[in-house]
Amino acid sequence: MKLVIAVVQDKDSNRLANALVKEGFRATKLASTGGFLKAGNTTFMIGIEDECIPEVMKTIKANCQVRDQLVTPVSPMGGTTDSYIPFPVEVQVGGAAVFVLPVERFEHF
C-alpha cells in the first residue's frame, strides 16, 4: 500500500477532486499555503494499493495544469528601498508536487 500526497494549486483542486471520485479513488483534502507565492494550495492524501499508482498519477497529471502568472517581487531586506522599483516577473505556477510514500500499516476504525 502507498500514500500519495499531491500538492496542487487551488484552481485545479475541484477538477482533481471530481476526477478522483469519478475514477473511484478516495482522498482527503487539506487546505495548505505555498511558501514562494504565499498562495492557496490544496493537499490531497490518497491511500491506494501499489498497482493503482500509474492510474492515480495519470489522473493527477491530466487535471493539474502548469500556467504562467505575473508576480511582483518582495522588496529587498536591508539597504535603501528608495531606488527599488518592483517590476512584475512571470513565473510558472500550478501543476502538482506529488510524493509517493510506503505505508507500513493502515487501520480504519
Legacy VTK file of the C-alpha trace (Angstrom):
# vtk DataFile Version 3.0
C-alpha trace
ASCII
DATASET POLYDATA
POINTS 109 float
0.000 0.000 0.000
1.112 3.561 -0.744
0.209 7.054 0.421
0.134 9.596 -2.403
0.452 13.196 -1.258
-0.324 15.670 -4.049
0.025 19.427 -3.519
-1.944 21.277 -6.204
-2.946 24.865 -6.858
-6.420 25.802 -5.610
-7.528 26.497 -9.193
-7.077 22.795 -10.001
-8.378 21.277 -6.762
-12.080 20.934 -7.609
-11.352 19.438 -11.022
-8.919 16.943 -9.490
-11.310 16.043 -6.642
-14.096 15.321 -9.146
-11.781 13.251 -11.345
-10.543 11.180 -8.389
-14.135 10.421 -7.334
-15.058 9.526 -10.927
-12.106 7.104 -11.082
-13.112 5.538 -7.756
-10.272 6.893 -5.614
-10.972 8.259 -2.157
-8.922 11.215 -0.978
-8.642 13.583 1.952
-8.313 17.276 1.047
-6.361 19.684 3.230
-6.035 23.440 2.763
-2.391 24.484 2.537
-0.319 27.528 1.585
2.674 27.668 -0.714
5.890 29.179 0.574
7.073 31.046 -2.514
3.960 32.911 -3.666
2.088 32.587 -0.364
-0.843 31.379 -2.474
-3.519 28.874 -1.554
-2.918 25.233 -2.345
-4.811 22.043 -1.694
-3.047 18.942 -0.452
-4.634 15.603 -1.325
-3.803 12.476 0.670
-4.708 9.308 -1.226
-4.185 5.833 0.209
-4.044 3.219 -2.581
-2.679 -0.183 -3.494
0.667 -0.288 -5.318
-0.817 -1.356 -8.668
-3.054 1.759 -8.747
-0.149 4.237 -8.689
0.044 4.712 -12.503
-3.694 5.427 -12.775
-3.669 7.941 -9.914
-0.611 9.690 -11.363
-2.309 9.854 -14.763
-5.427 11.406 -13.175
-3.377 13.991 -11.276
-1.335 14.907 -14.351
-4.451 15.278 -16.526
-6.161 17.637 -14.070
-3.370 19.860 -12.754
-2.026 22.374 -15.248
1.114 24.479 -15.212
0.328 28.106 -16.050
2.230 31.392 -16.211
1.441 34.117 -13.683
2.781 37.624 -13.142
4.038 38.326 -9.622
5.645 41.378 -8.079
8.794 40.517 -6.117
9.005 41.493 -2.460
11.277 44.470 -1.720
14.823 43.532 -0.695
15.591 43.279 3.006
18.037 45.884 4.289
19.591 48.659 2.273
17.646 51.548 0.877
14.327 50.965 -0.766
14.309 54.421 -2.357
15.799 53.162 -5.620
13.939 49.824 -5.618
11.122 49.680 -8.164
9.437 46.291 -8.279
8.650 45.046 -11.767
6.282 42.126 -12.279
8.026 38.869 -13.133
6.411 35.972 -14.982
6.716 32.634 -13.152
5.252 29.194 -13.723
2.692 28.084 -11.160
0.332 25.169 -10.854
0.900 21.604 -11.799
1.327 19.233 -8.891
4.050 18.229 -6.462
3.447 14.532 -5.820
5.040 12.338 -3.161
4.521 8.573 -3.032
5.289 7.031 0.352
5.178 3.428 1.552
2.520 2.643 4.153
3.654 0.247 6.835
0.216 -0.178 8.369
-3.335 1.033 7.742
-6.356 0.689 10.011
-9.821 2.186 9.749
-11.975 2.419 12.888
LINES 1 110
109 0 1 2 3 4 5 6 7 8 9 10 11 12 13 14 15 16 17 18 19 20 21 22 23 24 25 26 27 28 29 30 31 32 33 34 35 36 37 38 39 40 41 42 43 44 45 46 47 48 49 50 51 52 53 54 55 56 57 58 59 60 61 62 63 64 65 66 67 68 69 70 71 72 73 74 75 76 77 78 79 80 81 82 83 84 85 86 87 88 89 90 91 92 93 94 95 96 97 98 99 100 101 102 103 104 105 106 107 108
